[in-house]
Amino acid sequence: MEIKPFFSVLIILTVLAILGVIYWPLVQARLEQAFLEQALPDQALPDQALPDQALPDQALGTGTLKLYLSDAPMDAENVTGVYITINEIQYHRDGQWTTCEEFEGPKAYNLLELTGGNYILLGEFTLPAGNYTQIRFMLDIPQKGSHPTSPGCYIEFADNSTEPLFVPSGGETGYKAIGYFEVPVNGSVDVTADFDVHKAVVVAGSSYILKPTIKLIVNY
């Protein structure tokens, strides 16, 4: 049986109409999404997040920093103690300093007791997972003047006399320790803050000054 051209065209139009009814909602939804993405480039759609932006209910991963303190040997026979008092420990992340709440200061340490492979655990601190390059110690430093007060940092000599140990800007910007380490998600990393009192303590006139020569070393 021969189908006339008129009926062929009618059949084709009918099929196209049926396909249009089926697929038009999908096409319409895609057009609306494209319009929103072009009109609002800086706004996130519902249930979506922009790059580097977490959803409100998305918790950041954390890990544990186990921070130790040690010192290199010092050969000054007349010095029996180099004491520092730490009020706070802070870590640097995203351009900001944050206090390690687990550390309860002030606490005093004799660095000369931490030589020859000896060390002490300052604490186990919960930090956001990620990479770090700086930690700083907020010290209880003496107030410089003719009669220094609050000598939380000082040197002790063999005759039991003491001298205040000044730290330039140590009370404001802290005593910084530099070194790379990574805090893994749900894991831990052991890091040692390694003082070098032999190089750090210098005499300036009649004053003793503690220069920042501390580094962070990852314990493998």
N, CA, C and O of each residue as an XYZ file, in Angstrom:
880
protein
N       0.862     -1.190      0.000
C       0.000      0.000      0.000
C       0.897      1.238      0.000
O       1.837      1.318      0.792
N       0.624      2.185     -0.862
C       1.441      3.389     -0.981
C       0.878      4.469     -0.075
O      -0.310      4.789     -0.124
N       1.767      5.031      0.765
C       1.354      6.109      1.670
C       1.583      7.428      0.950
O       2.678      7.688      0.450
N       0.580      8.236      0.900
C       0.685      9.508      0.212
C       1.578     10.463      0.993
O       1.683     10.356      2.215
N       2.225     11.399      0.293
C       3.134     12.350      0.963
C       2.451     13.113      2.088
O       3.088     13.405      3.100
N       1.194     13.439      1.941
C       0.496     14.203      2.987
C       0.470     13.433      4.291
O       0.735     13.996      5.353
N       0.150     12.138      4.220
C       0.092     11.332      5.435
C       1.489     11.114      6.026
O       1.626     11.011      7.245
N       2.529     11.042      5.183
C       3.897     10.897      5.688
C       4.300     12.094      6.534
O       4.872     11.947      7.614
N       3.995     13.268      6.029
C       4.317     14.492      6.783
C       3.539     14.528      8.079
O       4.073     14.924      9.115
N       2.269     14.116      8.034
C       1.435     14.128      9.228
C       1.990     13.186     10.293
O       1.983     13.514     11.479
N       2.475     12.005      9.866
C       3.042     11.032     10.810
C       4.306     11.592     11.461
O       4.515     11.437     12.664
N       5.157     12.251     10.644
C       6.412     12.821     11.173
C       6.115     13.905     12.198
O       6.740     13.945     13.257
N       5.174     14.779     11.894
C       4.815     15.857     12.825
C       4.255     15.303     14.122
O       4.514     15.834     15.202
N       3.481     14.224     14.004
C       2.906     13.614     15.206
C       4.006     13.049     16.114
O       3.963     13.231     17.331
N       4.993     12.359     15.516
C       6.108     11.796     16.289
C       6.905     12.895     16.960
O       7.276     12.768     18.127
N       7.177     13.989     16.229
C       7.934     15.106     16.813
C       7.181     15.737     17.970
O       7.791     16.131     18.965
N       5.892     15.836     17.855
C       5.092     16.420     18.933
C       5.174     15.562     20.193
O       5.299     16.084     21.301
N       5.101     14.234     20.013
C       5.167     13.326     21.159
C       6.538     13.440     21.847
O       6.623     13.505     23.073
N       7.625     13.465     21.021
C       8.974     13.605     21.589
C       9.125     14.935     22.323
O       9.780     15.001     23.362
N       8.525     15.984     21.788
C       8.608     17.287     22.442
C       7.956     17.285     23.800
O       8.483     17.881     24.740
N       6.810     16.623     23.925
C       6.118     16.533     25.208
C       6.976     15.798     26.232
O       6.987     16.152     27.411
N       7.694     14.774     25.778
C       8.489     13.947     26.696
C       9.739     14.684     27.159
O      10.036     14.688     28.353
N      10.487     15.315     26.234
C      11.807     15.865     26.541
C      11.804     17.359     26.865
O      12.810     17.879     27.349
N      10.704     18.055     26.611
C      10.693     19.494     26.865
C      10.964     19.857     28.335
O      11.705     20.812     28.566
N      10.416     19.162     29.340
C      10.737     19.515     30.735
C      12.231     19.434     31.041
O      12.756     20.256     31.792
N      12.920     18.444     30.461
C      14.359     18.335     30.699
C      15.104     19.505     30.075
O      16.008     20.075     30.687
N      14.719     19.857     28.858
C      15.353     20.986     28.180
C      15.092     22.280     28.932
O      15.990     23.113     29.060
N      13.878     22.458     29.430
C      13.514     23.670     30.159
C      14.328     23.793     31.451
O      14.803     24.877     31.787
N      14.487     22.679     32.174
C      15.254     22.707     33.421
C      16.704     23.067     33.168
O      17.297     23.820     33.940
N      17.284     22.542     32.101
C      18.690     22.847     31.782
C      18.856     24.303     31.412
O      19.857     24.922     31.775
N      17.885     24.870     30.687
C      17.949     26.281     30.325
C      17.870     27.167     31.558
O      18.578     28.170     31.652
N      17.003     26.795     32.514
C      16.883     27.583     33.745
C      18.177     27.531     34.551
O      18.601     28.555     35.086
N      18.815     26.366     34.651
C      20.068     26.237     35.393
C      21.176     27.062     34.753
O      21.963     27.704     35.449
N      21.234     27.042     33.403
C      22.246     27.824     32.701
C      22.039     29.309     32.929
O      23.007     30.060     33.053
N      20.791     29.738     32.986
C      20.486     31.149     33.238
C      20.927     31.569     34.634
O      21.505     32.641     34.812
N      20.651     30.718     35.629
C      21.036     31.047     36.998
C      22.553     31.113     37.145
O      23.067     32.009     37.815
N      23.275     30.181     36.531
C      24.733     30.174     36.632
C      25.349     31.411     35.994
O      26.391     31.888     36.444
N      24.701     31.943     34.930
C      25.225     33.123     34.267
C      24.843     34.394     34.997
O      25.630     35.338     35.064
N      23.635     34.422     35.546
C      23.151     35.629     36.215
C      23.722     35.779     37.603
O      23.888     36.902     38.080
N      24.038     34.642     38.287
C      24.516     34.683     39.667
C      25.824     33.920     39.782
O      25.850     32.870     40.424
N      26.915     34.400     39.188
C      28.167     33.623     39.180
C      28.799     33.497     40.547
O      29.536     32.541     40.790
N      28.532     34.443     41.464
C      29.185     34.443     42.774
C      28.316     33.860     43.867
O      28.697     33.902     45.037
N      27.161     33.320     43.524
C      26.278     32.759     44.517
C      26.148     31.262     44.316
O      25.998     30.790     43.189
N      26.206     30.519     45.404
C      26.079     29.068     45.327
C      24.619     28.687     45.261
O      23.784     29.286     45.939
N      24.304     27.694     44.448
C      22.956     27.171     44.393
C      22.680     26.358     45.640
O      23.627     25.934     46.302
N      21.415     26.119     45.994
C      21.100     25.337     47.184
C      21.798     23.998     47.174
O      21.893     23.336     46.141
N      22.295     23.599     48.361
C      22.965     22.313     48.551
C      24.247     22.202     47.751
O      24.733     21.098     47.505
N      24.809     23.352     47.336
C      26.074     23.342     46.645
C      27.028     24.286     47.364
O      26.587     25.165     48.104
N      28.321     24.116     47.156
C      29.317     24.993     47.764
C      30.300     25.444     46.703
O      30.665     24.681     45.808
N      30.726     26.705     46.815
C      31.739     27.216     45.917
C      33.078     26.563     46.226
O      33.243     25.994     47.305
N      34.044     26.628     45.304
C      35.368     26.061     45.583
C      35.961     26.660     46.842
O      35.813     27.855     47.094
N      36.652     25.814     47.656
C      37.295     26.220     48.911
C      36.302     26.698     49.958
O      36.692     27.363     50.918
N      35.029     26.371     49.792
C      34.025     26.774     50.773
C      33.267     25.543     51.235
O      32.669     24.838     50.422
N      33.288     25.278     52.541
C      32.620     24.098     53.079
C      31.151     24.390     53.316
O      30.778     25.526     53.606
N      30.317     23.369     53.194
C      28.919     23.506     53.547
C      28.791     23.784     55.035
O      29.658     23.373     55.805
N      27.719     24.479     55.470
C      27.592     24.843     56.879
C      27.692     23.673     57.828
O      28.246     23.808     58.919
N      27.164     22.520     57.433
C      27.168     21.375     58.337
C      28.349     20.434     58.086
O      28.385     19.320     58.609
N      29.316     20.891     57.278
C      30.471     20.054     56.960
C      31.593     20.342     57.946
O      32.136     21.447     57.942
N      31.953     19.388     58.784
C      32.985     19.579     59.798
C      34.361     19.401     59.192
O      34.576     18.517     58.363
N      35.314     20.263     59.619
C      36.686     20.148     59.157
C      37.362     18.986     59.860
O      37.085     18.724     61.031
N      38.252     18.283     59.156
C      38.992     17.194     59.763
C      40.046     17.728     60.713
O      40.580     18.817     60.502
N      40.347     16.981     61.746
C      41.356     17.375     62.720
C      42.333     16.245     62.958
O      42.070     15.090     62.621
N      43.470     16.598     63.545
C      44.483     15.628     63.933
C      45.145     16.099     65.214
O      44.716     17.085     65.813
N      46.197     15.393     65.640
C      46.858     15.690     66.907
C      48.320     16.041     66.685
O      49.046     15.337     65.982
N      48.736     17.139     67.296
C      50.137     17.528     67.329
C      50.705     17.194     68.704
O      50.246     17.728     69.713
N      51.703     16.311     68.746
C      52.424     16.023     69.981
C      53.708     16.846     69.957
O      54.630     16.558     69.194
N      53.753     17.872     70.802
C      54.849     18.832     70.764
C      55.803     18.605     71.932
O      55.401     18.608     73.095
N      57.084     18.408     71.592
C      58.124     18.174     72.594
C      59.082     19.360     72.633
O      59.143     20.160     71.700
N      59.823     19.457     73.726
C      60.817     20.512     73.901
C      62.154     19.887     74.247
O      62.238     19.025     75.122
N      63.219     20.332     73.547
C      64.569     19.840     73.834
C      65.564     20.969     73.605
O      65.201     22.047     73.134
N      66.840     20.706     73.947
C      67.860     21.735     73.816
C      69.177     21.098     73.412
O      69.466     19.950     73.753
N      69.966     21.866     72.682
C      71.321     21.423     72.323
C      72.258     21.651     73.508
O      71.990     22.517     74.340
N      73.350     20.891     73.600
C      74.273     21.032     74.737
C      74.864     22.439     74.830
O      75.058     23.114     73.819
N      75.150     22.870     76.076
C      75.786     24.156     76.340
C      77.016     23.912     77.193
O      76.952     23.193     78.190
N      78.154     24.515     76.803
C      79.416     24.210     77.467
C      79.852     25.272     78.480
O      81.011     25.268     78.894
N      78.970     26.170     78.888
C      79.313     27.183     79.877
C      79.247     26.564     81.274
O      78.164     26.270     81.780
N      80.416     26.370     81.890
C      80.475     25.671     83.177
C      79.867     26.476     84.318
O      79.392     25.904     85.299
N      79.880     27.792     84.194
C      79.367     28.616     85.293
C      77.865     28.814     85.240
O      77.288     29.424     86.140
N      77.222     28.304     84.192
C      75.765     28.423     84.058
C      75.124     27.100     84.460
O      75.436     26.055     83.890
N      74.232     27.146     85.439
C      73.570     25.931     85.915
C      72.125     25.814     85.456
O      71.518     24.752     85.587
N      71.577     26.879     84.926
C      70.188     26.808     84.477
C      69.840     27.944     83.535
O      70.260     29.084     83.734
N      69.068     27.625     82.507
C      68.486     28.632     81.617
C      66.993     28.379     81.621
O      66.515     27.415     81.024
N      66.260     29.248     82.296
C      64.837     29.014     82.535
C      63.975     29.887     81.627
O      64.244     31.074     81.440
N      62.948     29.278     81.074
C      61.919     30.021     80.347
C      60.565     29.633     80.923
O      60.355     28.495     81.340
N      59.659     30.590     80.939
C      58.292     30.339     81.396
C      57.345     30.576     80.232
O      57.283     31.676     79.682
N      56.614     29.545     79.864
C      55.697     29.623     78.719
C      54.283     29.875     79.232
O      53.753     29.106     80.034
N      53.685     30.961     78.761
C      52.305     31.270     79.120
C      51.305     30.619     78.160
O      50.280     30.077     78.575
N      51.632     30.687     76.873
C      50.743     30.137     75.845
C      51.572     29.536     74.718
O      52.725     29.909     74.501
N      50.952     28.594     74.004
C      51.512     28.061     72.762
C      50.484     28.314     71.664
O      49.302     28.009     71.829
N      50.935     28.869     70.552
C      50.026     29.200     69.458
C      50.547     28.618     68.150
O      51.754     28.492     67.949
N      49.617     28.266     67.266
C      49.988     27.789     65.933
C      49.485     28.769     64.879
O      48.513     29.492     65.098
N      50.160     28.782     63.736
C      49.857     29.729     62.663
C      49.170     29.005     61.514
O      49.681     28.012     60.996
N      47.998     29.518     61.121
C      47.245     28.906     60.025
C      46.363     29.961     59.368
O      45.697     30.743     60.047
N      46.367     29.971     58.040
C      45.544     30.903     57.266
C      45.774     32.350     57.686
O      44.835     33.143     57.756
N      47.036     32.688     57.966
C      47.367     34.065     58.298
C      47.015     34.492     59.706
O      47.126     35.674     60.031
N      46.592     33.563     60.554
C      46.190     33.916     61.908
C      46.867     33.011     62.933
O      47.205     31.862     62.649
N      47.056     33.567     64.142
C      47.591     32.805     65.261
C      46.452     32.351     66.156
O      45.574     33.136     66.513
N      46.478     31.070     66.515
C      45.428     30.485     67.349
C      46.063     29.803     68.552
O      47.062     29.095     68.421
N      45.482     30.020     69.719
C      46.022     29.459     70.954
C      45.668     27.986     71.090
O      44.533     27.585     70.833
N      46.643     27.185     71.494
C      46.400     25.776     71.815
C      45.757     25.715     73.203
O      46.426     25.892     74.222
N      44.463     25.466     73.220
C      43.722     25.538     74.475
C      44.143     24.451     75.462
O      43.961     24.609     76.669
N      44.700     23.355     74.963
C      45.059     22.258     75.864
C      46.260     22.591     76.752
O      46.463     21.956     77.787
N      47.053     23.587     76.348
C      48.222     23.956     77.158
C      47.788     24.887     78.277
O      47.186     25.932     78.027
N      48.095     24.506     79.511
C      47.709     25.301     80.670
C      48.951     25.947     81.278
O      49.654     25.331     82.079
N      49.216     27.202     80.886
C      50.350     27.933     81.424
C      49.949     28.808     82.593
O      48.767     28.905     82.926
N      50.923     29.443     83.215
C      52.344     29.402     82.861
C      53.045     28.160     83.403
O      52.701     27.638     84.463
N      54.050     27.701     82.634
C      54.878     26.575     83.054
C      56.347     26.926     82.798
O      56.700     27.448     81.740
N      57.185     26.629     83.782
C      58.612     26.957     83.691
C      59.415     25.708     83.335
O      59.106     24.606     83.788
N      60.460     25.902     82.509
C      61.317     24.807     82.077
C      62.778     25.257     82.147
O      63.115     26.378     81.767
N      63.633     24.363     82.638
C      65.076     24.587     82.609
C      65.624     23.906     81.366
O      65.688     22.678     81.300
N      66.016     24.695     80.392
C      66.448     24.138     79.114
C      67.688     23.270     79.245
O      67.894     22.357     78.446
N      68.511     23.544     80.240
C      69.730     22.751     80.401
C      69.432     21.321     80.849
O      70.289     20.445     80.730
N      68.239     21.080     81.357
C      67.848     19.719     81.718
C      67.360     18.932     80.510
O      67.076     17.739     80.613
N      67.263     19.603     79.365
C      66.705     18.968     78.166
C      67.769     18.771     77.095
O      67.464     18.779     75.903
N      69.028     18.591     77.521
C      70.123     18.348     76.582
C      70.488     16.869     76.585
O      69.968     16.086     77.380
N      71.394     16.501     75.677
C      71.879     15.123     75.647
C      70.817     14.096     75.331
O      70.863     12.977     75.843
N      69.857     14.462     74.489
C      68.802     13.517     74.120
C      67.592     13.555     75.025
O      66.621     12.838     74.782
N      67.624     14.377     76.067
C      66.461     14.511     76.947
C      65.437     15.448     76.308
O      65.791     16.334     75.529
N      64.196     15.245     76.640
C      63.121     16.085     76.117
C      61.935     15.989     77.054
O      61.889     15.138     77.942
N      60.969     16.885     76.840
C      59.757     16.880     77.649
C      58.571     17.132     76.732
O      58.663     17.907     75.780
N      57.454     16.469     77.025
C      56.243     16.644     76.230
C      55.497     17.890     76.721
O      55.073     17.962     77.874
N      55.349     18.862     75.828
C      54.609     20.069     76.180
C      53.107     19.843     76.160
O      52.363     20.508     76.880
N      52.665     18.911     75.340
C      51.239     18.625     75.283
C      50.840     17.969     73.983
O      51.614     17.913     73.027
N      49.615     17.475     73.968
C      49.007     16.918     72.767
C      47.854     17.831     72.378
O      46.876     17.958     73.115
N      47.973     18.462     71.223
C      47.059     19.517     70.830
C      46.247     19.109     69.603
O      46.791     18.565     68.642
N      44.953     19.372     69.643
C      44.075     19.094     68.517
C      44.093     20.283     67.570
O      43.730     21.397     67.948
N      44.523     20.035     66.322
C      44.642     21.076     65.313
C      43.871     20.676     64.060
O      43.687     19.487     63.803
N      43.421     21.649     63.280
C      42.855     21.321     61.976
C      43.897     20.599     61.122
O      45.070     20.972     61.115
N      43.470     19.585     60.420
C      44.407     18.844     59.570
C      44.967     19.765     58.489
O      44.264     20.623     57.956
N      46.249     19.568     58.176
C      46.855     20.387     57.139
C      48.330     20.613     57.388
O      48.933     19.967     58.245
N      48.912     21.543     56.629
C      50.340     21.835     56.687
C      50.612     23.068     57.541
O      49.848     24.033     57.530
N      51.707     23.015     58.276
C      52.084     24.117     59.162
C      53.574     24.415     59.019
O      54.367     23.539     58.676
N      53.941     25.674     59.290
C      55.345     26.082     59.225
C      55.788     26.884     60.441
O      56.979     27.157     60.586
N      54.859     27.272     61.323
C      55.232     28.117     62.452
C      54.446     27.762     63.711
O      53.263     27.427     63.661
N      55.139     27.846     64.826
C      54.535     27.809     66.156
C      55.227     28.905     66.959
O      56.403     29.192     66.737
N      54.516     29.504     67.869
C      55.190     30.493     68.710
C      54.833     30.286     70.179
O      53.750     29.816     70.529
N      55.793     30.659     71.018
C      55.652     30.544     72.461
C      55.518     31.944     73.049
O      56.385     32.796     72.852
N      54.429     32.173     73.770
C      54.246     33.436     74.460
C      54.887     33.289     75.837
O      54.397     32.553     76.694
N      56.002     34.009     76.029
C      56.824     33.828     77.215
C      56.526     34.880     78.279
O      56.072     35.986     77.984
N      56.795     34.500     79.517
C      56.700     35.428     80.643
C      58.067     36.088     80.784
O      58.901     35.655     81.578
N      58.279     37.131     80.010
C      59.597     37.758     79.950
C      59.707     38.890     80.960
O      58.696     39.482     81.337
N      60.921     39.196     81.401
C      61.110     40.318     82.323
C      60.882     41.657     81.631
O      61.145     41.803     80.437
N      60.398     42.618     82.381
C      60.226     43.967     81.865
C      61.562     44.688     81.974
O      62.114     44.835     83.064
N      62.075     45.134     80.833
C      63.418     45.701     80.825
C      63.439     47.057     81.528
O      62.537     47.877     81.355
N      64.479     47.275     82.318
C      64.647     48.521     83.047
C      65.762     48.359     84.054
O      66.456     47.342     84.071
N      65.930     49.359     84.890
C      67.001     49.289     85.882
C      66.740     48.208     86.919
O      67.673     47.642     87.488
N      65.458     47.925     87.161
C      65.087     46.875     88.105
C      64.046     45.978     87.433
O      62.848     46.167     87.639
N      64.491     45.000     86.631
C      63.556     44.145     85.886
C      62.584     43.421     86.812
O      62.955     42.962     87.893
N      61.340     43.329     86.369
C      60.314     42.634     87.140
C      59.811     41.443     86.355
O      60.075     41.315     85.159
N      59.086     40.575     87.033
C      58.498     39.382     86.418
C      59.536     38.571     85.647
O      59.371     38.310     84.455
N      60.605     38.175     86.336
C      61.663     37.427     85.619
C      61.267     35.982     85.364
O      61.840     35.071     85.963
N      60.284     35.755     84.473
C      59.901     34.391     84.149
C      60.944     33.683     83.318
O      60.966     32.454     83.260
N      61.827     34.460     82.661
C      62.946     33.909     81.894
C      64.234     34.452     82.505
O      64.414     35.666     82.605
N      65.123     33.561     82.911
C      66.346     34.022     83.571
C      67.430     32.958     83.479
O      67.169     31.799     83.154
N      68.659     33.388     83.776
C      69.821     32.505     83.815
C      70.263     32.331     85.260
O      70.304     33.286     86.035
N      70.587     31.106     85.600
C      71.074     30.808     86.945
C      72.542     30.397     86.855
O      72.920     29.599     85.997
N      73.375     30.956     87.757
C      74.813     30.695     87.738
C      75.218     29.784     88.897
O      74.433     29.509     89.804
N      76.466     29.328     88.834
C      76.965     28.365     89.826
C      76.953     28.922     91.237
O      76.853     28.154     92.194
N      77.052     30.231     91.396
C      77.029     30.830     92.736
C      75.607     31.132     93.204
O      75.406     31.868     94.170
N      74.601     30.545     92.494
C      73.177     30.705     92.820
C      72.619     32.090     92.497
O      71.471     32.384     92.832
N      73.401     32.926     91.862
C      72.878     34.221     91.422
C      72.102     34.044     90.120
O      72.283     33.058     89.405
N      71.254     34.993     89.829
C      70.446     34.932     88.607
C      70.493     36.266     87.881
O      70.733     37.316     88.478
N      70.258     36.196     86.581
C      70.158     37.387     85.752
C      68.950     37.226     84.841
O      68.728     36.146     84.294
N      68.159     38.297     84.670
C      66.994     38.192     83.780
C      67.409     37.926     82.340
O      68.447     38.402     81.879
N      66.596     37.173     81.653
C      66.854     36.818     80.258
C      65.804     37.515     79.400
O      64.630     37.146     79.407
N      66.242     38.514     78.673
C      65.330     39.321     77.868
C      65.119     38.671     76.496
O      66.024     38.068     75.920
N      63.901     38.819     76.003
C      63.537     38.297     74.678
C      62.950     39.451     73.876
O      61.821     39.860     74.146
N      63.675     39.992     72.898
C      63.150     41.117     72.122
C      61.789     40.811     71.510
O      61.638     39.857     70.747
N      60.802     41.634     71.856
C      59.423     41.504     71.347
C      58.781     40.175     71.726
O      57.739     39.814     71.179
N      59.388     39.447     72.651
C      58.855     38.129     73.009
C      57.502     38.173     73.667
O      56.731     37.220     73.557
N      57.190     39.269     74.357
C      55.892     39.366     75.005
C      54.788     39.779     74.063
O      53.610     39.603     74.374
N      55.153     40.335     72.892
C      54.156     40.817     71.940
C      53.969     39.843     70.773
O      52.863     39.372     70.510
N      55.065     39.556     70.088
C      54.976     38.679     68.915
C      55.329     37.240     69.240
O      55.171     36.359     68.395
N      55.804     36.988     70.453
C      56.125     35.628     70.839
C      57.493     35.182     70.358
O      58.165     35.875     69.595
N      57.886     34.012     70.823
C      59.171     33.415     70.460
C      58.879     32.337     69.426
O      58.362     31.272     69.765
N      59.206     32.609     68.170
C      58.750     31.765     67.057
C      59.678     30.580     66.800
O      60.901     30.680     66.901
N      59.050     29.462     66.468
C      59.756     28.255     66.040
C      59.328     27.958     64.608
O      58.137     27.957     64.297
N      60.304     27.707     63.739
C      60.044     27.551     62.313
C      60.380     26.131     61.866
O      61.390     25.560     62.277
N      59.528     25.576     61.027
C      59.768     24.249     60.466
C      58.488     23.665     59.912
O      57.405     23.922     60.438
N      58.604     22.880     58.851
C      57.417     22.315     58.193
C      56.983     21.013     58.862
O      57.807     20.152     59.169
N      55.675     20.885     59.082
C      55.115     19.611     59.507
C      53.659     19.536     59.052
O      53.030     20.556     58.772
N      53.142     18.324     58.984
C      51.772     18.096     58.515
C      50.981     17.339     59.576
O      51.442     16.333     60.116
N      49.790     17.838     59.862
C      48.879     17.171     60.791
C      47.885     16.356     59.965
O      47.087     16.934     59.227
N      47.916     15.021     60.074
C      47.019     14.193     59.265
C      45.614     14.118     59.876
O      45.436     14.257     61.086
N      44.637     13.896     59.017
C      43.260     13.737     59.494
C      43.151     12.475     60.348
O      43.551     11.390     59.926
N      42.606     12.632     61.546
C      42.408     11.512     62.481
C      43.719     10.802     62.834
O      43.706      9.653     63.277
N      44.845     11.485     62.637
C      46.146     10.910     62.974
C      46.921     11.855     63.863
O      46.361     12.808     64.405
N      48.208     11.596     64.016
C      49.042     12.431     64.879
C      50.426     12.588     64.275
O      50.861     11.770     63.464
N      51.110     13.643     64.677
C      52.481     13.894     64.256
C      53.270     14.340     65.484
O      52.782     15.137     66.285
N      54.498     13.820     65.631
C      55.383     14.177     66.735
C      56.386     15.216     66.243
O      57.101     14.989     65.267
N      56.430     16.354     66.926
C      57.314     17.445     66.536
C      58.084     17.921     67.764
O      57.517     18.053     68.848
N      59.377     18.178     67.587
C      60.217     18.686     68.676
C      60.611     20.129     68.392
O      61.123     20.446     67.318
N      60.367     20.997     69.366
C      60.871     22.366     69.318
C      62.271     22.344     69.909
O      62.439     22.189     71.119
N      63.271     22.499     69.055
C      64.668     22.306     69.441
C      65.352     23.652     69.676
O      65.713     24.352     68.730
N      65.524     24.004     70.960
C      66.275     25.209     71.311
C      67.772     24.948     71.108
O      68.225     23.804     71.072
N      68.505     26.024     70.980
C      69.966     25.946     70.957
C      70.482     27.092     71.815
O      70.872     28.142     71.305
N      70.476     26.872     73.134
C      70.830     27.929     74.067
C      72.251     28.420     73.834
O      72.537     29.604     74.010
N      73.139     27.518     73.439
C      74.539     27.890     73.208
C      74.643     29.039     72.199
O      75.483     29.927     72.347
N      73.784     29.015     71.172
C      73.793     30.068     70.166
C      72.787     31.171     70.486
O      72.937     32.304     70.030
N      71.765     30.838     71.268
C      70.665     31.767     71.461
C      70.963     32.836     72.502
O      70.556     33.985     72.332
N      71.666     32.486     73.578
C      71.917     33.442     74.654
C      73.149     34.273     74.322
O      74.244     33.737     74.155
N      72.959     35.594     74.228
C      74.073     36.499     73.945
C      74.094     37.593     75.009
O      73.074     37.899     75.626
N      75.268     38.172     75.209
C      75.436     39.259     76.176
C      75.480     40.577     75.419
O      76.301     40.772     74.523
N      74.583     41.474     75.796
C      74.538     42.810     75.197
C      74.733     43.825     76.316
O      73.790     44.169     77.028
N      75.967     44.300     76.462
C      76.272     45.185     77.574
C      76.231     44.409     78.874
O      77.005     43.473     79.071
N      75.326     44.798     79.762
C      75.150     44.084     81.032
C      73.911     43.204     81.027
O      73.511     42.694     82.073
N      73.295     43.019     79.853
C      72.050     42.258     79.756
C      72.268     40.960     78.987
O      73.134     40.863     78.117
N      71.459     39.973     79.336
C      71.446     38.702     78.616
C      70.183     38.651     77.754
O      69.077     38.912     78.227
N      70.375     38.312     76.491
C      69.268     38.319     75.528
C      69.150     36.938     74.898
O      70.143     36.310     74.531
N      67.893     36.482     74.784
C      67.603     35.199     74.140
C      67.157     35.469     72.711
O      66.052     35.960     72.480
N      68.022     35.146     71.753
C      67.699     35.362     70.346
C      66.954     34.147     69.788
O      67.189     33.016     70.212
N      66.060     34.393     68.840
C      65.256     33.293     68.278
C      66.054     32.400     67.343
O      66.257     32.738     66.177
N      66.503     31.269     67.849
C      67.218     30.292     67.006
C      66.593     28.913     67.153
O      67.286     27.897     67.082
N      65.294     28.883     67.355
C      64.600     27.621     67.600
C      64.012     27.085     66.298
O      63.540     27.855     65.461
N      64.044     25.776     66.133
C      63.502     25.157     64.933
C      62.607     23.976     65.312
O      62.744     23.383     66.382
N      61.688     23.657     64.402
C      60.781     22.534     64.587
C      61.286     21.345     63.784
O      61.605     21.470     62.602
N      61.356     20.195     64.439
C      61.860     18.986     63.808
C      60.811     17.878     63.960
O      60.357     17.596     65.068
N      60.435     17.259     62.851
C      59.474     16.167     62.882
C      60.197     14.906     63.350
O      61.261     14.565     62.834
N      59.618     14.222     64.322
C      60.201     12.973     64.854
C      59.682     11.785     64.054
O      58.499     11.454     64.125
N      60.546     11.160     63.310
C      60.136      9.988     62.510
C      60.448      8.695     63.262
O      60.177      7.606     62.757
